[in-house]
């Protein structure tokens, strides 16, 4: 039996618009890197730079983010011998497939996509004459590009945040529609939704997210890390008073990294009335220690972008080894193939 076939294909994309933060780490990067070491899983992880263009028209930022995200995943120990790690734009088959899928996707399906609907609703609220104001075709067709990302590699499982569930349903709809017209070619992917426990709190106690501007970058330099942790909101209980760990942002961040024994030990210090200043210093030292080695690797990689580029090229080559023959199959299915063949 062909062993490669039996592996479960797990695929996910990372939009290249920002600097990875601890929330990304806990929710997406850490589980993905763990899966990259699982011999029963064949991961495909890619930098969704074409998706990034939908949200961001700052070339510098797209470029920098691609560098930082790739360096982050590599520094944190992604196993690129197992995981196929590539840049979306290096695999032209993805955009080719996007067009073919566009031709079986009903416009009505895209009308229902939540990002598009939210943009229209916002225009209506503002009393705009044109409900589609500011909506590009990129935003409108975003779910088709995402479907192509997934279907091209016959992914079985797609780890995503809750906000992406609808896009996975659309990918299944699109795949089923194609299969109905042209025969069974695509695998219907399943969303693996990240649990709520994997949501990290940010500086202000809300979910850590770029959109709330409350994040801690994974590889913030030591001084910056310290400063950010000192900014985390707490209540105003005095040093001696016993404190409730379960409503505390500092504690919840610690818990996302520490072992159960470490967490229990810290619980006791809360009961004994650990001072906020002391707790902040403790969390700073803990995180600083935890990421110190990886941070050194990260900084080294940023100094050597050619190493990162090499990894991504290797990944793209592996991805295209899968994508090229499958695209040929799909083209043939729709009637596009050399005239001298039958
Ligand atoms: N849209 C996803 C997000 O914003 C990123 C993404 C692009 C993706 N293509 C994908 C995720 C394919 C999973 C599979 O999070």
Boltz pocket constraint, residues with backbone or C-beta under 6 A from the ligand:
constraints:
  - pocket:
      binder: B
      contacts: [[A, 11], [A, 12], [A, 13], [A, 14], [A, 15], [A, 48], [A, 51], [A, 145], [A, 146], [A, 149], [A, 150], [A, 158], [A, 159], [A, 160], [A, 161], [A, 164]]
      max_distance: 6.0
